[in-house]
Amino acid sequence: MEGKLNLLSDLSNDFGRLLSSDDEVIIFKIPNISPDTFELLLKYLYTGMVDLDDQNGVQVLKLYRAADELNLR
């Protein structure tokens, strides 16, 4: 999954450390966060909005947990 590196680095110290490499391709695994949840989180980071009406309660909880686990500011 591709994301804008500067945005991720600015919003999370953890991503900042991960993405500070000069490598052209960086692959990382986040075992507790599903690709669907990460994609929803990226959508929120890029747009500042997520339509929670389109999500079930479990997905909303996963989104909050992912943000907390990644230490997003």
Summary of the structure (lengths in Angstrom):
residues: 73
radius of gyration: 12.4
end to end distance: 21.2
largest distance: 39.7
contacts: 156
relative contact order: 0.20
helix: 58%
strand: 3%
